[in-house]
Amino acid sequence: MDLFRSVTQSVLGAPQQDQKSTGADTVDRLIDRVQSSTLLEDRRDGCRALKAMSRKYRVLVGAHGMDSLLQVLESDRNDHEIVNYALETLVNITAPEVFPEETEDSETTIDNQSSEIGEQFTEILTKRQENIALLVSLLDEFDFKVRYPTIKLLTNLLKNRPKDLQEVILVIPSGVSKLMDQLSDSREVIRNDTLLLLTQLTKSNTNLQKIVAFENAHDHLFDIIREEGYADGGVVVEDCLILMLNLLRNNPSNQTFFKEGSYIQRLTSFFTIPLEAKDGWSAQKVTNIHYMLQLVQTLVAPQNSAQVVTSCQKVMNQCGLLQGLTGLLMATGVPVDILTVTITTVADMIRGNQQNQEFFADMMAPSNPPRPAIVVLLMSMVNDKQPFILRCAVLYCFQCFLYRNQTGQAQIIQTLLPQTADVVPGAKPFPNSVTAGQLLCSGLFSLDPVSNWFAAVALSHSLVDNIAQKENMLRVQLATSVGSPPVSLMQQCTSILQAGTKIPTRLGILMLLSTWLSHCPVAVQNFLSIPTAVPYLTAHVQANEHDELELVCQGLCALVLGLCGQFNDGSSSNFSQESLRQLVSDRIGAENFSDKLSNISRTEAYTKAAKSPQLSAKQSSDLVFDHEFCRLFKSLEVSALRAVTPQLVNGTSTEVSPAEVKKYKDIIRDQDAEMTQLREQLSKFQSDLEQIGSEKESLTSKVQQLHDENTVLKAQQGMAAGVAIANNADTTSEATSSNTEQISQQLAYVQQQLAEMTHARDYYYYEMVKKDQELTAVQQQNGPGQQAVAVNGLQTSADNANPELENVRKQLEDLQLVLYNKDSEIQQLKEKVAVPAANETSKDNAAQSQEVTVIQKELEAVKASKATLEQEKASLELQLKDVQNENNQLKTQLATASVAGTNAGAAAACTKCEDLQAELKGIQGEQEDLLVLVTDQDSKMAEYRRKLRSYGEDVTDDEDEDDEDGDYGIPDDYDEDLEDLQ
């Protein structure tokens, strides 16, 4: 705290201000100092103060300063001291535990979610892959102040969010390699923390396990274990073994790599332990050996693939590892938990491997007199003074010894027979020697229910899939008391059931009988020959019990009864298969029998036992089923049920009348016919779908082709389109061609009339210009005589102009008549064009319809132009009338001028001439407007001819040829004179 006060005072600069400021204010100011300071020393002091406050105020420091700390790691990584402060601060705020300092501050409240603070900050930190890549890159720094806190920070992140960080490290280039390099660090602290980091990294991630294994992790770990002293080493050996287990458990690839890399041979040195441990076993040594045994067991676990297990078992026998473990098994002073795990490990090493099983059968215990190891183990199993877990381990070892080992099964059964009772195979007989068979029988008839269950299950494994030994065990005779005749083992088992023994005893004997009777008709006949056997089974099956274990016993009795019916060859005089069926039907009931039998598979104990061959019982009450029995029940349940209740299979009636059979056959036949029909329809639909798809593709290509052709046709001014449309046209297009030809002729006539009117207007304009020149010449003359001459000339011109004006009037009247006719023709043209437009169905005809619509609109515009021309004509008529009146007035004035001969009259005449000239200029402007309108009409007519050609019609150019010189009756020198005037 003194360091915190001194650092904070140096940063804030005022002790009084520091005392008044709260924790949040202090954190904010420190973070601001780290962010904004330009001097490295200031930033370093800020990081140092944040580190000091990160344990008490880690929520504030993490929420406000994480980005700043990461920025320091990136920008100031060359300064190892500031990097160390930043890393240590991040380690504190991401720690999975709660610090004591957090509860000491009265301003800080700790709730139930305080343990999740580190996980929340870890989630924020791991959202950006660049942050993890930055931390991994810091491992390249050899400085202890940088590398060590980096490893601790990564370990915290893995503890809090293992999956997220595993995915990120997996994609970082050389990320795993950099972590593996830390195992070679000469500083043990870094090496040991790297072991913890890799342990967290490889949990439940197969890909990372493979990468770490192929990065020579096993070599590094074996070297560390050797340096630490194997089992006598400290916690570092434990960490190495835990990491090895992570790499090998449920990872076939790494298991194969471990075997092929000759690492199994290096496991032998783990178990070079003296037979008598003089110094005792420390807790750490027990833990280390426990993990070593788990490591061996992981390689040969029954859950692994058979190929991997067989190859590992073979290597373990060849390298002496099996011999070393059996030596540990027979050693004295070994703790119970280590002895239990050792027995289980040896069991997995010999399970299903004949060579290893033979080695185990020949192994002798260092006792006086020497006994086979199997006998010594069985003595522990039937001894109720031994720990329960040890007895379970011995039973599992005995089961593994007999698994697929018919030779071993024969050896065990032979020890039960009278002539070999005192002979142990493979060993010299001793006067007071005990055989395995004797031990099993003693356990079977013991007063301890647990010993009864163990012995019965062990005997059942001597009979699994071995009919010869089932028949041999029928020869076993037992002397129940002195002077009494011997009884068979089967009869004695039946007697034990009838004696009302405890549930574990009944469960064990019923499972033994089920294994014994299955697939062995001789055993079935011997069982049925016992008078009280079938009545006992029948009475228990039909009993009404509610206890779970009692229901299991009833189910086992039902199974034994069903096996008697299934494997009954009819040689028994007491019960035939038919009589057993009748008995079940009359006394028990088919439904009740099926329900009692199905109670076995409904229990949780059955599910647990069926998962793994190894016993998972923790106490005696958990002993219900054996794994091999579960396998047998699963294969015989339905057949046993069918044997005694043929009308039931899985609780459903299967006995039907011939009429019902015929009915179902008819239904099946109809369904087959319907399915055939549906298949045909489906095939048809599929073919139709394929055809539609091909047609769609064809239409798509055709549309695209037409679109391309349309584009080309537009570029070629419609000529190619006309050819394409003409090729696809029918009788409707022929009618359209005839109509469009008439329209073309009519439009050509209109164009000719307009052209004539235009030239007439130009001629009239030429005459008016000539008169204007004459008047100008008169004004330029100075004498009265000249003016009189000019006036006379003007009169003459006016007289000559009068018939010209009459001619213009006549032409305008003709133009009005022509325009009226054209109006009616345009209306007829619209009706004719509408006929083919209504008959167009294809896309190209639709385009023609649009063109015709456009023509109609343009014809409407022509009509409007016609109306404008009519207005122009009316205006011209008025103007002509005014000119005529003025000419009359001019004549009067000329007459008066000729009589008076005065200059005043001439001046008045000149004034009138000027007015006439202005009037002619107005007429000239109007005529120019009319020229523009006529020119526009001419261009529209040309456009109509082009569009008619685009529809494939031949439009004649007669009017163009007739008027090729453009004179329309106008004198040849008209154009030249007009240009001179302009």
ZAMARGU-4260 file (C-alpha; in steps of 0.2 Angstrom, whole numbers, plus 5000, padded with zeros to 4 digits):
<rodrens>
0) 5000/5000/5000 | 5015/5012/5003 | 5020/5009/4985 | 5003/5012/4979 | 5002/5029/4989
5) 5019/5034/4983 | 5016/5030/4965 | 4999/5038/4965 | 5005/5054/4973 | 5019/5055/4960
10) 5006/5054/4947 | 4993/5065/4954 | 5005/5078/4961 | 4995/5082/4977 | 4993/5071/4992
15) 4977/5081/4997 | 4969/5078/4980 | 4973/5060/4981 | 4965/5058/4998 | 4949/5066/4992
20) 4948/5057/4975 | 4938/5041/4974 | 4945/5025/4967 | 4936/5028/4950 | 4943/5045/4948
25) 4960/5039/4952 | 4959/5025/4939 | 4952/5037/4926 | 4967/5049/4929 | 4979/5035/4928
30) 4972/5028/4912 | 4972/5046/4905 | 4990/5047/4910 | 4994/5031/4901 | 4985/5037/4885
35) 4990/5055/4884 | 5008/5055/4891 | 5022/5058/4878 | 5036/5053/4890 | 5039/5034/4893
40) 5043/5037/4911 | 5025/5044/4914 | 5017/5030/4905 | 5027/5018/4915 | 5022/5026/4931
45) 5004/5025/4926 | 5005/5007/4922 | 5014/5003/4938 | 5000/5012/4948 | 4986/5003/4938
50) 4995/4987/4942 | 4994/4991/4961 | 4976/4995/4959 | 4971/4981/4948 | 4967/4969/4962
55) 4956/4980/4973 | 4948/4990/4958 | 4950/4977/4944 | 4932/4980/4938 | 4936/4998/4935
60) 4954/4995/4928 | 4947/4982/4916 | 4932/4991/4910 | 4942/5008/4907 | 4960/5003/4904
65) 4960/4987/4895 | 4962/4995/4878 | 4975/5007/4884 | 4985/4992/4892 | 4984/4983/4875
70) 4990/4998/4866 | 5005/4999/4878 | 5010/4981/4874 | 5009/4985/4855 | 5018/5002/4855
75) 5030/5001/4870 | 5035/4982/4868 | 5053/4987/4868 | 5052/4993/4885 | 5051/4977/4895
80) 5047/4986/4912 | 5031/4994/4906 | 5026/4978/4896 | 5028/4969/4913 | 5017/4981/4922
85) 5004/4980/4908 | 5004/4961/4908 | 5003/4959/4927 | 4988/4971/4927 | 4979/4960/4913
90) 4983/4945/4923 | 4975/4952/4939 | 4959/4958/4930 | 4957/4941/4921 | 4960/4930/4936
95) 4947/4917/4938 | 4947/4919/4957 | 4942/4933/4968 | 4956/4943/4977 | 4954/4946/4996
100) 4958/4965/4992 | 4941/4966/4983 | 4932/4963/4999 | 4942/4975/5010 | 4937/4990/5001
105) 4921/4997/5008 | 4917/5006/4991 | 4917/4989/4982 | 4903/4978/4983 | 4905/4959/4979
110) 4890/4950/4973 | 4887/4932/4967 | 4894/4935/4950 | 4911/4941/4956 | 4919/4925/4951
115) 4913/4928/4933 | 4922/4945/4932 | 4938/4937/4925 | 4928/4927/4912 | 4919/4943/4906
120) 4935/4952/4904 | 4942/4937/4895 | 4928/4937/4883 | 4931/4955/4879 | 4950/4952/4876
125) 4948/4937/4865 | 4935/4945/4854 | 4949/4952/4843 | 4961/4939/4837 | 4975/4952/4835
130) 4976/4953/4854 | 4980/4935/4856 | 4992/4935/4842 | 5000/4950/4851 | 5002/4940/4867
135) 5009/4925/4858 | 5022/4936/4849 | 5028/4942/4866 | 5034/4924/4870 | 5048/4928/4858
140) 5055/4940/4871 | 5068/4930/4882 | 5066/4943/4897 | 5058/4934/4912 | 5048/4950/4915
145) 5039/4948/4899 | 5038/4929/4895 | 5032/4924/4913 | 5017/4935/4914 | 5012/4932/4896
150) 5011/4913/4900 | 5001/4917/4916 | 4989/4928/4906 | 4987/4915/4892 | 4983/4902/4906
155) 4970/4913/4914 | 4962/4916/4897 | 4961/4897/4894 | 4954/4893/4911 | 4940/4906/4908
160) 4936/4904/4889 | 4945/4888/4884 | 4935/4885/4867 | 4937/4903/4861 | 4955/4904/4865
165) 4959/4886/4857 | 4951/4892/4841 | 4961/4907/4840 | 4978/4899/4844 | 4974/4886/4831
170) 4974/4899/4817 | 4988/4909/4823 | 5004/4905/4813 | 5016/4895/4823 | 5006/4899/4839
175) 5007/4881/4846 | 5026/4880/4841 | 5030/4895/4851 | 5021/4888/4866 | 5030/4872/4864
180) 5047/4881/4864 | 5044/4886/4882 | 5046/4868/4888 | 5064/4870/4883 | 5067/4886/4894
185) 5080/4883/4907 | 5070/4893/4920 | 5059/4880/4928 | 5046/4892/4933 | 5042/4896/4915
190) 5043/4878/4910 | 5032/4872/4924 | 5019/4886/4920 | 5020/4881/4902 | 5015/4863/4907
195) 4999/4870/4915 | 4996/4881/4900 | 4997/4866/4888 | 4986/4856/4899 | 4972/4869/4898
200) 4975/4871/4879 | 4974/4853/4875 | 4958/4849/4884 | 4944/4842/4873 | 4952/4848/4857
205) 4958/4834/4845 | 4966/4845/4833 | 4977/4854/4846 | 4981/4838/4854 | 4988/4831/4837
210) 4998/4847/4834 | 5006/4847/4851 | 5010/4828/4850 | 5019/4831/4833 | 5028/4845/4840
215) 5039/4832/4850 | 5029/4835/4866 | 5031/4817/4872 | 5050/4819/4871 | 5050/4835/4881
220) 5038/4827/4894 | 5048/4811/4896 | 5064/4821/4898 | 5056/4832/4912 | 5050/4816/4920
225) 5067/4808/4920 | 5075/4824/4927 | 5062/4825/4941 | 5065/4807/4946 | 5050/4797/4939
230) 5037/4792/4952 | 5048/4800/4966 | 5047/4817/4957 | 5036/4831/4963 | 5021/4839/4956
235) 5030/4843/4940 | 5029/4824/4936 | 5010/4825/4939 | 5008/4839/4927 | 5018/4830/4914
240) 5007/4815/4916 | 4991/4824/4915 | 4997/4833/4899 | 5001/4816/4892 | 4984/4809/4896
245) 4976/4824/4888 | 4985/4820/4872 | 4981/4801/4872 | 4964/4800/4879 | 4950/4797/4865
250) 4963/4801/4852 | 4967/4786/4841 | 4979/4796/4830 | 4990/4801/4845 | 4989/4783/4852
255) 4996/4776/4836 | 5009/4789/4835 | 5014/4785/4853 | 5015/4767/4849 | 5025/4769/4833
260) 5036/4782/4841 | 5042/4768/4854 | 5036/4778/4868 | 5028/4763/4876 | 5045/4756/4879
265) 5049/4771/4889 | 5035/4768/4901 | 5043/4753/4908 | 5055/4764/4918 | 5040/4771/4927
270) 5037/4755/4937 | 5055/4750/4942 | 5049/4750/4960 | 5056/4739/4974 | 5045/4725/4979
275) 5046/4731/4997 | 5045/4749/5000 | 5055/4753/5015 | 5052/4772/5016 | 5033/4770/5013
280) 5023/4779/4999 | 5021/4798/5000 | 5005/4806/4994 | 5014/4814/4979 | 5021/4797/4974
285) 5004/4789/4975 | 4997/4802/4964 | 5011/4800/4951 | 5010/4781/4950 | 4991/4783/4949
290) 4993/4794/4933 | 5006/4783/4926 | 4994/4768/4927 | 4980/4778/4920 | 4992/4782/4905
295) 4995/4764/4902 | 4976/4760/4904 | 4972/4774/4891 | 4982/4764/4878 | 4973/4748/4880
300) 4955/4753/4886 | 4941/4743/4878 | 4934/4758/4871 | 4948/4760/4859 | 4949/4752/4842
305) 4953/4734/4842 | 4968/4736/4831 | 4976/4749/4842 | 4973/4739/4858 | 4980/4723/4851
310) 4996/4731/4845 | 4999/4740/4861 | 4996/4725/4871 | 5009/4716/4861 | 5022/4729/4863
315) 5018/4730/4882 | 5022/4712/4884 | 5038/4712/4873 | 5045/4727/4882 | 5042/4720/4899
320) 5029/4733/4905 | 5017/4719/4908 | 5029/4710/4919 | 5033/4726/4928 | 5015/4729/4932
325) 5012/4711/4938 | 5027/4713/4949 | 5019/4729/4957 | 5003/4719/4959 | 5012/4706/4969
330) 5022/4718/4979 | 5019/4721/4998 | 5015/4738/5006 | 5007/4745/4990 | 4992/4756/4994
335) 4975/4750/4991 | 4970/4763/4978 | 4986/4760/4969 | 4984/4741/4970 | 4966/4743/4963
340) 4971/4753/4948 | 4986/4741/4945 | 4974/4726/4944 | 4962/4736/4933 | 4977/4741/4921
345) 4984/4723/4921 | 4966/4717/4916 | 4965/4728/4901 | 4982/4723/4896 | 4977/4705/4895
350) 4959/4706/4889 | 4957/4697/4873 | 4976/4694/4871 | 4980/4675/4872 | 4998/4678/4874
355) 4996/4690/4888 | 4983/4679/4896 | 4995/4664/4896 | 5008/4675/4904 | 4996/4680/4918
360) 4990/4662/4921 | 5008/4656/4923 | 5012/4670/4935 | 5016/4665/4953 | 5014/4675/4968
365) 5029/4676/4980 | 5020/4667/4994 | 5024/4652/5004 | 5019/4640/4997 | 5019/4649/4980
370) 5002/4651/4973 | 4996/4656/4956 | 4992/4675/4955 | 4974/4671/4950 | 4971/4661/4965
375) 4978/4675/4976 | 4967/4688/4968 | 4952/4676/4970 | 4955/4675/4988 | 4954/4693/4990
380) 4938/4694/4980 | 4928/4681/4991 | 4935/4689/5007 | 4922/4701/5014 | 4936/4710/5024
385) 4944/4717/5008 | 4939/4734/5002 | 4925/4734/4990 | 4933/4743/4976 | 4948/4730/4977
390) 4936/4716/4975 | 4927/4724/4960 | 4944/4726/4952 | 4949/4708/4955 | 4932/4702/4947
395) 4936/4713/4932 | 4953/4706/4931 | 4946/4688/4931 | 4933/4692/4918 | 4947/4700/4906
400) 4957/4684/4909 | 4943/4673/4903 | 4938/4685/4889 | 4939/4675/4873 | 4950/4663/4882
405) 4943/4645/4881 | 4959/4638/4887 | 4957/4648/4903 | 4939/4644/4905 | 4943/4625/4904
410) 4956/4627/4917 | 4944/4635/4929 | 4930/4622/4926 | 4943/4608/4928 | 4947/4614/4946
415) 4929/4611/4950 | 4929/4593/4945 | 4933/4580/4958 | 4947/4572/4950 | 4957/4588/4948
420) 4951/4597/4963 | 4969/4597/4971 | 4978/4600/4955 | 4982/4618/4949 | 4987/4619/4931
425) 5004/4625/4928 | 5009/4623/4946 | 5016/4609/4957 | 5003/4602/4969 | 5004/4606/4987
430) 4996/4597/5002 | 4985/4611/5007 | 4983/4620/4991 | 4967/4629/4986 | 4961/4630/4968
435) 4951/4643/4959 | 4936/4632/4958 | 4936/4629/4977 | 4937/4648/4980 | 4923/4651/4968
440) 4912/4638/4976 | 4916/4644/4993 | 4911/4662/4988 | 4895/4656/4980 | 4889/4647/4995
445) 4895/4660/5007 | 4884/4670/5019 | 4890/4686/5012 | 4878/4691/4998 | 4892/4702/4989
450) 4903/4686/4989 | 4889/4676/4982 | 4886/4689/4968 | 4905/4690/4964 | 4907/4671/4963
455) 4891/4668/4953 | 4897/4681/4940 | 4914/4674/4939 | 4908/4657/4936 | 4896/4663/4923
460) 4911/4670/4913 | 4919/4653/4914 | 4904/4648/4903 | 4902/4662/4891 | 4901/4656/4873
465) 4908/4639/4878 | 4895/4625/4877 | 4908/4612/4881 | 4911/4619/4898 | 4893/4621/4901
470) 4891/4603/4899 | 4906/4599/4910 | 4900/4610/4924 | 4885/4599/4925 | 4897/4585/4932
475) 4902/4596/4947 | 4896/4588/4963 | 4896/4596/4979 | 4895/4589/4997 | 4883/4599/5007
480) 4886/4590/5023 | 4895/4576/5031 | 4886/4559/5027 | 4875/4567/5014 | 4875/4562/4996
485) 4883/4574/4984 | 4872/4586/4974 | 4875/4594/4957 | 4880/4612/4956 | 4864/4617/4947
490) 4853/4608/4960 | 4862/4618/4974 | 4860/4634/4965 | 4841/4630/4964 | 4841/4626/4982
495) 4849/4643/4986 | 4836/4652/4977 | 4822/4643/4986 | 4830/4647/5003 | 4824/4665/5001
500) 4841/4673/5001 | 4845/4691/4999 | 4843/4700/4983 | 4862/4701/4977 | 4863/4682/4979
505) 4847/4679/4969 | 4853/4691/4956 | 4870/4682/4954 | 4863/4665/4953 | 4849/4669/4941
510) 4862/4677/4929 | 4873/4662/4931 | 4858/4651/4927 | 4854/4662/4912 | 4872/4660/4905
515) 4872/4642/4909 | 4856/4637/4900 | 4858/4648/4885 | 4862/4638/4869 | 4864/4622/4880
520) 4849/4610/4878 | 4858/4597/4890 | 4858/4610/4904 | 4840/4615/4901 | 4835/4596/4903
525) 4845/4595/4919 | 4837/4611/4925 | 4819/4605/4921 | 4822/4588/4929 | 4823/4597/4946
530) 4805/4596/4953 | 4805/4613/4961 | 4814/4623/4948 | 4799/4628/4936 | 4786/4630/4950
535) 4798/4642/4959 | 4801/4652/4943 | 4782/4653/4939 | 4778/4658/4957 | 4790/4673/4956
540) 4785/4679/4939 | 4767/4680/4943 | 4770/4688/4960 | 4765/4706/4962 | 4780/4716/4968
545) 4784/4734/4967 | 4802/4736/4973 | 4814/4739/4959 | 4826/4725/4963 | 4812/4713/4966
550) 4805/4717/4949 | 4822/4714/4942 | 4822/4697/4950 | 4805/4693/4942 | 4812/4698/4926
555) 4827/4686/4928 | 4815/4672/4932 | 4805/4676/4917 | 4821/4675/4906 | 4826/4658/4914
560) 4809/4652/4910 | 4810/4658/4893 | 4827/4650/4890 | 4820/4634/4896 | 4807/4635/4882
565) 4819/4642/4869 | 4832/4628/4871 | 4821/4614/4875 | 4824/4599/4863 | 4809/4589/4870
570) 4819/4576/4878 | 4813/4580/4895 | 4799/4570/4901 | 4793/4583/4913 | 4791/4599/4903
575) 4791/4600/4884 | 4791/4617/4875 | 4772/4616/4872 | 4769/4612/4890 | 4779/4627/4895
580) 4769/4638/4883 | 4753/4632/4891 | 4759/4635/4908 | 4764/4653/4905 | 4748/4656/4896
585) 4737/4649/4910 | 4747/4653/4926 | 4756/4670/4921 | 4748/4677/4906 | 4757/4682/4890
590) 4755/4701/4893 | 4761/4699/4911 | 4776/4688/4906 | 4781/4701/4893 | 4780/4715/4905
595) 4790/4706/4918 | 4804/4702/4906 | 4805/4720/4899 | 4808/4726/4917 | 4826/4721/4915
600) 4830/4733/4901 | 4821/4748/4909 | 4832/4750/4924 | 4846/4762/4925 | 4858/4748/4932
605) 4856/4739/4915 | 4860/4755/4905 | 4876/4758/4915 | 4882/4740/4915 | 4879/4739/4896
610) 4890/4754/4892 | 4907/4747/4899 | 4914/4730/4903 | 4922/4737/4919 | 4912/4738/4935
615) 4906/4755/4939 | 4899/4751/4956 | 4904/4762/4971 | 4895/4752/4984 | 4887/4735/4986
620) 4870/4741/4983 | 4876/4745/4965 | 4879/4727/4961 | 4865/4722/4949 | 4870/4717/4932
625) 4886/4711/4923 | 4891/4718/4906 | 4892/4701/4898 | 4874/4696/4905 | 4868/4713/4897
630) 4875/4707/4880 | 4867/4690/4882 | 4850/4697/4887 | 4850/4709/4872 | 4853/4695/4860
635) 4840/4683/4868 | 4826/4693/4874 | 4815/4693/4859 | 4818/4674/4855 | 4815/4669/4873
640) 4799/4679/4873 | 4793/4671/4857 | 4797/4653/4863 | 4785/4653/4877 | 4772/4666/4871
645) 4772/4664/4852 | 4757/4676/4851 | 4767/4690/4858 | 4783/4699/4852 | 4788/4714/4861
650) 4771/4715/4869 | 4761/4715/4853 | 4750/4701/4847 | 4756/4692/4832 | 4743/4678/4831
655) 4731/4683/4817 | 4718/4673/4807 | 4720/4668/4789 | 4707/4681/4784 | 4717/4694/4792
660) 4732/4688/4783 | 4723/4689/4767 | 4717/4706/4771 | 4734/4712/4774 | 4741/4704/4759
665) 4728/4713/4748 | 4732/4730/4757 | 4751/4727/4753 | 4746/4722/4735 | 4736/4738/4733
670) 4750/4748/4741 | 4763/4741/4729 | 4751/4745/4714 | 4749/4762/4720 | 4768/4764/4723
675) 4771/4758/4706 | 4758/4771/4699 | 4766/4784/4709 | 4783/4780/4703 | 4777/4780/4685
680) 4769/4797/4688 | 4785/4803/4696 | 4795/4797/4681 | 4783/4806/4669 | 4784/4822/4679
685) 4802/4821/4679 | 4803/4819/4660 | 4790/4833/4658 | 4801/4844/4670 | 4816/4840/4660
690) 4807/4844/4644 | 4800/4861/4651 | 4818/4865/4656 | 4824/4862/4639 | 4810/4872/4631
695) 4814/4886/4644 | 4832/4886/4639 | 4827/4886/4620 | 4815/4901/4623 | 4828/4910/4633
700) 4840/4908/4619 | 4827/4913/4606 | 4822/4928/4616 | 4841/4933/4618 | 4843/4930/4599
705) 4828/4941/4595 | 4834/4954/4606 | 4851/4954/4597 | 4842/4954/4580 | 4832/4969/4586
710) 4847/4978/4591 | 4855/4975/4574 | 4839/4979/4565 | 4838/4996/4574 | 4856/4999/4569
715) 4852/4995/4551 | 4838/5008/4550 | 4825/4994/4551 | 4829/4985/4534 | 4835/4969/4542
720) 4820/4969/4554 | 4809/4971/4539 | 4816/4955/4531 | 4814/4945/4548 | 4796/4951/4550
725) 4792/4948/4532 | 4799/4930/4534 | 4788/4927/4550 | 4772/4936/4543 | 4756/4927/4539
730) 4741/4933/4529 | 4738/4947/4541 | 4755/4955/4536 | 4750/4954/4518 | 4734/4964/4521
735) 4745/4976/4531 | 4756/4978/4516 | 4742/4982/4505 | 4735/4995/4517 | 4752/5003/4520
740) 4755/5005/4501 | 4739/5015/4499 | 4744/5025/4514 | 4761/5028/4506 | 4753/5034/4490
745) 4742/5046/4499 | 4756/5053/4509 | 4766/5056/4494 | 4752/5065/4486 | 4750/5076/4501
750) 4769/5079/4500 | 4768/5084/4482 | 4754/5097/4485 | 4763/5105/4499 | 4779/5106/4489
755) 4769/5115/4475 | 4761/5127/4488 | 4779/5130/4494 | 4786/5134/4477 | 4771/5145/4473
760) 4773/5155/4489 | 4792/5157/4485 | 4787/5163/4467 | 4775/5176/4475 | 4788/5181/4487
765) 4800/5184/4472 | 4787/5195/4463 | 4784/5205/4479 | 4803/5208/4481 | 4804/5214/4463
770) 4790/5227/4466 | 4800/5232/4482 | 4815/5236/4471 | 4805/5246/4459 | 4798/5257/4473
775) 4815/5259/4480 | 4821/5265/4463 | 4807/5278/4462 | 4811/5285/4479 | 4829/5288/4474
780) 4823/5299/4459 | 4823/5318/4462 | 4811/5325/4449 | 4792/5326/4448 | 4793/5318/4431
785) 4803/5304/4437 | 4791/5302/4451 | 4777/5302/4440 | 4785/5289/4429 | 4788/5279/4445
790) 4770/5281/4450 | 4765/5275/4433 | 4776/5260/4434 | 4769/5257/4451 | 4752/5258/4445
795) 4756/5246/4431 | 4764/5234/4444 | 4749/5235/4455 | 4738/5231/4440 | 4749/5216/4436
800) 4750/5211/4454 | 4731/5211/4456 | 4729/5195/4445 | 4744/5187/4455 | 4735/5190/4471
805) 4720/5182/4464 | 4730/5167/4459 | 4737/5166/4477 | 4720/5167/4483 | 4715/5153/4472
810) 4730/5143/4477 | 4725/5145/4495 | 4707/5139/4492 | 4714/5124/4483 | 4726/5121/4498
815) 4711/5122/4510 | 4702/5109/4499 | 4717/5098/4499 | 4720/5099/4517 | 4701/5095/4520
820) 4704/5079/4509 | 4720/5075/4518 | 4710/5076/4535 | 4698/5063/4529 | 4712/5052/4522
825) 4722/5053/4538 | 4706/5047/4547 | 4705/5033/4535 | 4723/5029/4537 | 4721/5029/4556
830) 4707/5016/4554 | 4717/5005/4542 | 4733/5006/4553 | 4722/5000/4568 | 4717/4984/4560
835) 4734/4976/4558 | 4739/4983/4575 | 4725/4973/4584 | 4730/4957/4575 | 4748/4957/4581
840) 4752/4944/4594 | 4770/4941/4593 | 4783/4952/4601 | 4789/4959/4584 | 4770/4963/4579
845) 4769/4972/4596 | 4783/4983/4591 | 4774/4987/4575 | 4759/4992/4585 | 4769/5004/4595
850) 4776/5011/4579 | 4758/5013/4571 | 4753/5022/4588 | 4767/5034/4585 | 4762/5037/4567
855) 4744/5040/4573 | 4751/5053/4586 | 4761/5061/4572 | 4746/5061/4560 | 4736/5070/4574
860) 4750/5083/4574 | 4748/5085/4555 | 4730/5088/4558 | 4734/5101/4570 | 4746/5109/4557
865) 4732/5108/4545 | 4721/5118/4556 | 4736/5131/4558 | 4737/5132/4539 | 4718/5135/4538
870) 4721/5150/4550 | 4735/5156/4540 | 4725/5155/4524 | 4711/5165/4532 | 4723/5178/4537
875) 4730/5178/4520 | 4713/5181/4512 | 4710/5196/4524 | 4727/5203/4519 | 4723/5200/4501
880) 4707/5210/4503 | 4716/5224/4511 | 4729/5224/4497 | 4715/5225/4485 | 4707/5239/4493
885) 4724/5248/4494 | 4726/5245/4476 | 4710/5253/4472 | 4714/5268/4483 | 4731/5268/4474
890) 4722/5269/4457 | 4711/5283/4463 | 4726/5293/4469 | 4736/5289/4453 | 4721/5296/4443
895) 4721/5312/4454 | 4739/5314/4453 | 4739/5313/4434 | 4725/5327/4433 | 4733/5338/4446
900) 4751/5334/4441 | 4757/5341/4457 | 4771/5336/4468 | 4760/5333/4483 | 4750/5320/4474
905) 4766/5311/4470 | 4772/5312/4488 | 4756/5305/4493 | 4758/5291/4481 | 4775/5288/4487
910) 4769/5287/4505 | 4756/5274/4499 | 4770/5264/4490 | 4780/5264/4506 | 4764/5257/4516
915) 4762/5244/4502 | 4780/5239/4504 | 4778/5237/4523 | 4763/5227/4520 | 4772/5216/4508
920) 4786/5213/4521 | 4773/5207/4533 | 4766/5195/4520 | 4784/5190/4517 | 4786/5186/4535
925) 4770/5176/4536 | 4776/5167/4520 | 4792/5162/4528 | 4783/5155/4543 | 4772/5145/4531
930) 4788/5139/4523 | 4794/5132/4540 | 4778/5123/4542 | 4778/5116/4525 | 4796/5110/4528
935) 4791/5102/4544 | 4777/5093/4535 | 4789/5087/4522 | 4801/5080/4535 | 4787/5071/4543
940) 4781/5064/4526 | 4799/5057/4524 | 4798/5050/4541 | 4782/5041/4537 | 4789/5034/4521
945) 4804/5027/4531 | 4793/5019/4543 | 4782/5011/4530 | 4798/5004/4522 | 4803/4997/4539
950) 4786/4987/4539 | 4792/4979/4522 | 4781/4991/4510 | 4788/4997/4494 | 4786/5016/4494
955) 4788/5024/4477 | 4798/5040/4475 | 4788/5046/4459 | 4785/5063/4467 | 4804/5064/4470
960) 4808/5060/4452 | 4794/5072/4445 | 4800/5086/4456 | 4818/5081/4455 | 4823/5099/4449
965) 4812/5107/4462 | 4804/5120/4450 | 4786/5115/4451 | 4782/5127/4437 | 4792/5141/4443
970) 4804/5149/4430 | 4821/5142/4429 | 4829/5158/4434 | 4818/5160/4449 | 4831/5153/4461
975) 4845/5163/4454 | 4835/5179/4455 | 4829/5175/4473 | 4847/5173/4478 | 4852/5190/4470
980) 4837/5198/4479 | 4842/5190/4496
</rodrens>
